[in-house]
Structures are given as structure tokens and as C-alpha cells.
């Protein structure tokens, strides 16, 4: 699973996001401690085998969001603030990096 800076830029900026990458990329993000936005839109697009299907169904969800009123969008953003804050804090949690790289550090120390 490859995650680039394009994945983490919206997290750092407290923005919600759609992620079109390898199949189950959102599942992987959840596994490493991030929260996603399934409460507010259908994230099943991430489960399709074919990149074209993942893209198509993600864009269908974006289209639905684009048709919401400004008031609805504002309420959604307010509602997801705790998820946005969690992701931001999780990104900058240095202890998480230490845990992830402990096996590598141990190997380097003992070699």
C-alpha cells in the first residue's frame, strides 16, 4: 500500500477527503489509526477491484455532495470536526512512528 503526501495534505489541513488508490486503501488507513468519512458518504467505492470502478463510484459520491446546500455542507463539516481533529493529531503523534519503526530500530542497533 502506497500513501503519498497527497493523502496526508488534507489531513494536515483538517479537510475531509476521498482517496482513490489501490483497492481497500481506506481500510488500510483505518488499520493504521485514521478515521474516514463513511458516516457522511458511501465509501464502498474503495472496495471495487477495478480502478475505473473505484473512480466512477467515488465521483458519484462527490456529485451527491456537490448537490447539497451550503447549509447542509456547513452542518456536515461541523459534525465531522472530531474526525478531522483526530486525523490531524494522529498524523503528528510521534509515539506512533516510534512503535511502527521499533523492529527496524532494534535490527539497526543489534547489527
C-alpha positions in Angstrom: 0.0 0.0 0.0 1.5 3.3 -1.1 0.4 6.6 0.6 1.9 9.8 -0.7 1.9 13.4 0.5 -1.4 13.8 -1.4 -3.0 11.5 1.1 -1.8 13.5 4.1 -2.2 17.1 2.9 -5.9 17.2 3.5 -5.4 15.5 6.9 -2.9 18.2 7.9 -5.3 20.9 6.6 -8.3 19.5 8.6 -10.1 18.7 5.3 -12.3 15.7 4.5 -11.2 13.6 1.6 -11.9 10.9 -0.9 -9.0 8.6 -1.6 -8.7 6.9 -5.0 -5.8 4.5 -4.8 -5.3 0.8 -4.5 -8.3 -1.3 -3.5 -9.0 -1.0 0.2 -6.8 2.0 0.8 -9.4 3.4 3.2 -9.4 0.2 5.1 -5.6 0.4 5.4 -5.9 4.0 6.7 -8.3 2.8 9.4 -6.0 -0.1 10.3 -3.2 2.4 11.0 -5.4 4.5 13.2 -7.1 7.1 10.9 -10.8 7.7 10.7 -12.6 8.1 7.4 -16.0 9.6 6.4 -18.4 6.7 6.0 -20.9 8.5 8.3 -21.3 11.2 5.7 -20.9 9.4 2.3 -20.7 5.9 0.9 -17.1 4.7 0.9 -17.8 1.4 -0.8 -16.1 2.8 -3.9 -12.8 1.8 -2.3 -13.7 -1.9 -2.4 -14.0 -2.3 -6.2 -11.3 -4.4 -7.8 -11.1 -2.1 -10.9 -9.6 1.4 -10.6 -12.1 2.7 -13.1 -15.0 1.5 -10.9 -13.4 2.9 -7.8 -13.0 6.3 -9.6 -16.5 6.2 -11.1 -18.3 5.5 -7.8 -16.1 8.0 -5.8 -17.1 10.6 -8.3 -20.8 9.7 -8.0 -20.5 10.4 -4.2 -18.7 13.7 -5.0 -21.6 14.6 -7.3 -24.1 14.0 -4.5 -22.1 16.2 -2.2 -21.9 19.0 -4.8 -25.7 19.0 -5.0 -26.1 19.7 -1.2 -27.0 23.2 0.0 -24.4 25.4 1.6 -26.2 25.0 4.9 -26.1 21.2 4.7 -22.4 21.3 3.8 -21.7 23.5 6.8 -23.5 21.2 9.1 -21.7 18.2 7.8 -18.3 19.9 8.3 -19.3 20.8 11.9 -20.4 17.3 12.5 -17.1 15.8 11.2 -14.8 18.2 13.2 -13.9 15.5 15.7 -12.8 13.1 12.9 -10.8 15.9 11.2 -9.1 16.7 14.6 -8.4 13.1 15.3 -6.7 12.5 12.0 -4.6 15.7 12.4 -3.5 14.7 15.9 -2.8 11.1 14.8 -0.6 12.3 11.9 1.5 14.3 14.4 1.6 11.6 17.1 5.4 10.9 17.2 4.8 7.9 19.5 3.0 6.2 16.6 6.1 6.5 14.5 8.3 5.0 17.2 6.1 2.0 17.5 6.0 1.5 13.8 9.7 1.6 13.4 10.8 -0.3 16.6 11.6 -3.5 14.7 13.8 -1.6 12.3 15.5 0.3 15.1 16.1 -2.9 17.0 17.7 -4.5 14.0 19.9 -1.5 13.4 21.1 -1.4 17.0 21.9 -5.1 17.2 23.7 -5.3 13.8 
